[in-house]
């Protein structure tokens, strides 16, 4: 089911040629605007970061529940009430930036090592939140409900994160991009780290 289109867009009045060009420019600009939903270092345990919109959306250690039918083992979106992001560093702190885009953003494969995509639906009337392991830390996310979203998760430094639990500072970081889009099966777009390859083989490959 595609994202809903506001009635104001469906009933837009006729435009002159000049105003049409201005309106098209505005729409193109808005389509590429990014709203920052989250931008902070995540301190968790077991590398667990959950994005939930239902009471039973948290990852409980059951990989089948979150990764059933998927090929990737880094982001589990099989649970209809939430999404699990598997960070490489167990608890030492990993920077995570999450942005909501108006349309599909360009793929910057050169800047990231591991990239996967999944699809989620945030139902009407549900509030999305993020949380770390066991709900140690949590907060709201301004994801408009009543729509399907494509989610792209890009990672850099997974091998360093997996091996550098006791390192000072941060060693792995993540970019999460969401945009309205019809549901599609999950996909692995790029694999460059040994850590990502391990999780794809051990947890993914369930389709």
Residue, then its C-alpha position, 0 to 999 in steps of 0.5 A: x500500500x503506497x503512502x497516502x497523498x494529502x487531499x490538498x495535493x490532489x485538489x491543487x488549483x490550475x497553475x500558470x506556466x510561471x507559477x508551475x515552474x516555481x511550484x515544481x522547483x519547490x516540490x523538487x527542493x522539498x523532496x530532497x530536504x532531510x529531517x534529522x530524527x536522531x543524531x547521537x552516540x548510542x550506548x547500549x549492550x549487545x549492539x542492540x538498537x530498536x526502532x519500535x511502534x508497537x508494544x511487542x516491537x523490541x528485539x528479544x533475542x529471537x532472530x527468527x522473529x525479526x529476520x524471518x524471510x530476509x537475506x540481510x543479518x544487520x537490520x531485522x524488519x520482519x516483526x510488524x511492530x518494530x525494527x532491530x538494528x544490529x550495531x557492531x560495537x557491543x556497548x562502547x558507544x556508536x554514533x547513529x544519525x537518522x534522517x527522514x527524506x522526502x524521496x529516495x536519497x542518492x546512494x553514497x557507496x564510497x563513504x560507507x562499507x556496509x549497506x542494507x535496505x528494508x521496508x517497514x510500515x508505521x500504522x496510523x495512530x502509532x508513535x515510533x520510538x528508539x530504544x537501546x538494550x533493555x530500554x536503558x535509553x529511549x526517545x520519540x521519533x517524528x516518523x509520520x504514521x500511516x505509511x510504508x517506508x524504505x529504510x537504508x542503513x549504512x555502516x562504517x567501521x564494523x570490524x573496528x567496532x566488533x574488535x574495539x570494545x575497549x577503545x577510547x572514543x568511537x570506532x564505528x558509525x551509522x547512517x539510517x535514511x527513511x523515505x516513503x516508498x511501497x514495500x519491497x523485500x530487504x536487500x544487501x547493497x554492499x558488503x565490505x566488512x568481515x563482521x557484516x558478512x558474518x551476520x549475513x551468513x549467520x542471521x540472514x539467508x532466511x528467505 
